[in-house]
Amino acid sequence: MKIIALNIYGYGKITETEIDTDQQFIQFFGENEAGKSTMQSFIHSILFGFPTRKEQEPRREPRMHNLYGGKITVEFPDEAGPVEIERIKGKVQGDVKVYFMDGSVRGEDWLIKKLNFIDKKTYRSIFSFDVLGLQDIHKNMTEDKLQEYLLRAGALGSHEYDEMLSAIDAEMKSIYKKNGTNPELNQEMDEIANLSEKIRVLEQTEERYKTLVNEKLKTEESLNAKKDALFQLDMVRKQKMKEVMYHKDIKDWKALEDKLNIDPVVFPEQGLERYETLKHQAQQTDRDIALRTEKLKVLKNEIDGVSLPDRNRLAYLEGIQKKEPDIKQKNMEYSRLSASIDTLEEEIAQLRRDIGWQEEHHEVDDSNIVKESVQTVLSKLDEVTLEEQFLVREIDHLKSDLRQFDQDIERLEQEQISDERIRVKKEVIEREFELKEKEKMFRLIEKDYEREKKERDRVKKGQSTLIIGISVLALLIGVFYLINASWLMGGLFTVIGAGTLLLLMLTNQREDNALKNDYQDEVRELKDIIETIKRNNNVDFDLNDARDLKMDLKTQRTKRISTNVRLEELKETLALKETQHDSLNTDLAAIKSDLKVNPDIENKNIVDAIHTIREIKQKRNQINRHTVEMDNINRELQQFKRSVKDDVANFGIHYDDSTIFYDVKSMVSGMYKDEAHYNRLKDQINLLENEIKVLTERNEASRQEIVQLLDYVDAEDEEEYYYFARKYKEYHDNIERFKELSEKLEEEHFDYDARNELSTYLLADLKEEEESIAEQIEDFNRKLQDEQKVLAELNSEISTLESDGKLSEVNHRFEMKRTLIQNLSKEYMSLNYIRILIETHIKAIKDERLPVVIEEARSIFEKVTRGRYINVTYDENGITVRHVNGQLFHPLELSQSTKEMLYISLRLSLIKALKGYYQLPLIIDDAFVHFDKERKKIIIDYLRNEVDDQVLYFTCNLDSAISSSQTVKLKERVK
């Protein structure tokens, strides 16, 4: 997959930005805060979804822009043309649409399948490099940790499996350890052992415990029976106490029942309140009628002194008043047109001065054809001017480059190393390599020689001891025979002993070390030759640096030749552009003459001069239109004055243009005021007459209603009416009291029969029955106390037997612990099984993928180290690298930058191994800031020339060796 364009609608602080990335290698350059991290996050978000809360990554929603998201145009190897992937704000991870060249549209499922189901985290761990990831190599890692880090980079790409294994190990150790005490399963096993011991002790006292429990149950049953009887007696006593308590209320209820056993008293509903209200209302109405009659007389006297205006005169004056807005509008329009004409004349004069006209030339051609021809000439002139400026800058730049090339060539020629010194250097390296190999061989031979010599000395020592023993024994036997005069035997054994000693002396001569000395002489001779060559020749330089110097000199000379050719071409182009510039200036001078404008006017203002000429003509036409309008308005104003002047004199108004409408308005206002005052007085008189009529009718109705109330109870006067009211209130108070007592007694469950029966009893009889029930309750309480003492003794003995814990409880706890241990064991075995599966999976991946990755990494590592390291190997001890001199190094022994090179080689090799599954662009975020200039140049050249996938390189240090077509400067596009 290759990203050929980015279109950011809104993401972070980047909005409405389009970037062309149709290159195999792209350098994104930007200062701090320019948006490099935002651009990387945008690519990840469009491909894999906007960040969620679980990812703990900022979503970068724009604050000053409505759109959120964007579009990436990519090329897939198996698709016919470019594909556009668009993701905008919608659900949490955004809404995705994939547009094809044929117009079809796909969704997120197609994209996930096309990316082979890779997620954002896996993509970052394999296809992304950053400085933090490379710095992890140097965090005081042990040998095993560094090996695991490198193997993960070459086989897995991420550390998720390691984290899973660590989590599983920690969980397993928290459950069980072989000799542990803190893990949960160990603690539960100790507790279940203690419970087993408690169960064994408690089973011995179980029989006595069962007997006591049976006696306890019998006592509790008897005790419960007595408690029930006591409860029943207590309920009876409470009932008697309640009857005593409510005896007075029952007596009152019975007395009220007898009192209410008569015919009900009849009285109007709210009769007393209604009578008093009607009486007060009649009195108030009489006073209101008297007041309104007096006010009516005053109003009738006042209306006789007011006269109504003539309607015809009023209508004529209103007609004049309605013409006021139109007349005022015409006067204002006349003044406005006059001021506008003065303003237009001043503007025309100013415009003529601007273009250098002494008078108006209306015959000048200011058509669009002339304007477009001027714009065309000006556009060509601007284009030629910009090209001239560009060519001048390029020529200056090329001259500067030529001077720099000359300086570099002169410096490189001085730094060049002769071919003879290079040949001698190669000879020294070969002889040093031969010396190291011979020294290594000599050490191996010397080690074997010393070991064999020790073995021979040990054998010789044994043989010598045996021969000396035989010789001494033979001499002793010979001496013994000689002393006993056995000369033959004595002489024989003496000769044997002496001969054996002579043989031992002959075989114990020193060994010859000629072979060892030859090797030492050969090594010493080779060292002397190397020292002689170094002493006679200056070989204190790096062979690779010498080759690079020759290559750099050749490159600089080639660049100087191509730059010089380019300089001559630009000079010829500049001469042509200057000729074209002069021709265009001549054309513009002719156009100025045709327009009759000032010839000194700048070329860029010619189009503005054409617009000015048009504006002069337009303003002159507008002045003519304003003059015609002013004449029409003046005729209309004079006609109005002639028609109105004589008529308003009959009303006593003197005609004046400035006050005529004010005088008419004042007269109309006075007429309307008189008419309004007359109508208001008339309305008030009618209202008062109606109110007096209504009040009289209301007063009569109130008096009739008072008579009806007295007739309802057959009362002769007010005093008798109040008497019936008191009797009615007393009757209804008794009813309310009777209802209240009935509800109260019913709530206490006293029915009608019980109330009638209790009303016949005396209070003393009820108290006597209550005391009899209390004596029975005391007798039952004494019996209960005796049985409770027996039960307490049984409970005490049972508690003594249960001092070490109840057997049932212990058994229950034992079963719970056993179940818990079984569950923990299953959980432990499940975790162990999962751990074995993960380890097996990791081993399978390493066995299948690592050989392929290591083989490819060897080639990459050799290229990026310029041949200093020629091999990368992997065995049961981990990863090792071989130097060009044949030595093997563990990664811990390498320098910081070399370790980083090894890590990058393994990662690039893994990406190549996964090419059959994923073909995705590489994203590198300033990963090489710790490299020196040479190493950074090597790795950048490798990424540009050797890596098949697209590389997006984000940096804050602009690499001038990368062409501008492969460089995107973010600061120029961030809004």
Secondary structure, DSSP 4 states (H G I P E B T S, - for coil): -EEEEEEEEEETTEEEEEEE--SSEEEEE--TTSSHHHHHHHHHHHHH----GGGT------SS-S--EEEEEEE-TTSSS-EEEEEESSSTT-EEEEE-TTS-EE-HHHHHHHTTT--HHHHHHHHEEEHHHHHGGGSS--HHHHHHHHHIIIIISSSHHHHHHHHHHHHHHHH--TT-SSSHHHHHHHHHHHHHHHHHHHHHTHHHHHHHHHHHHHHHHHHHHHHHHHHHHHHHHHHHHHHHHTHHHHHHHHHHHHHT-SPPPP--TTHHHHHHHHHHHHHHHHHHHHHHHHHHHHHHHHHTT--PPPHHHHHHHHHHHHTHHHHHHHHHHHHHHHHHHHHHHHHHHHHHHHHT-SS--TTS---HHHHHHHHHHHHHHHHHHHHHHHHHHHHHHHHHHHHHHHHHHHHHHHH---HHHHHHHHHHHHHHHHHHHHHHHHHHHHHHHHHHHHHHHHHHHHHHHHHHHHHHHHHHHHHHHHHTT-HHHHHHHHHHHHHHHHHHHHHTPPPP-HHHHHHHHHHHHHHHHHHHHHHHS---S-HHHHHHHHHHHHHHHHHHHHHHHHHHHHHHHHHHHHHHHHHHHHHHHHHHHHHT--TTS-GGGHHHHHHHHHHHHHHHHHHHHHHHHHHHHHHHHHHHHHHHHHHHHTTT----TTTHHHHHHHHHHHHHHHHHHHHHHHHHHHHHHHHHHHHHHHHHHHHHHHHHHHHHTT-SSHHHHHHHHHHHHHHHHHHHHHHHHHHHHHHTT--HHHHHHHTTS-HHHHHHHHHHHHHHHHHHHHHHHHHHHHHHHHHHHHHHHTTT--HHHHHHHHHHHHHHHHHHHHHHHHHHHHHHHHHHHHHHHHHHHHHHHHHHHHHHHHHHTTTSEEEEEEETTEEEEEETTS-EE-GGGS-HHHHHHHHHHHHHHHHHHTTTT----EEEESTTTTS-HHHHHHHHHHHHHT--S-EEEEESS--TTS-GGGEEEGGGT--
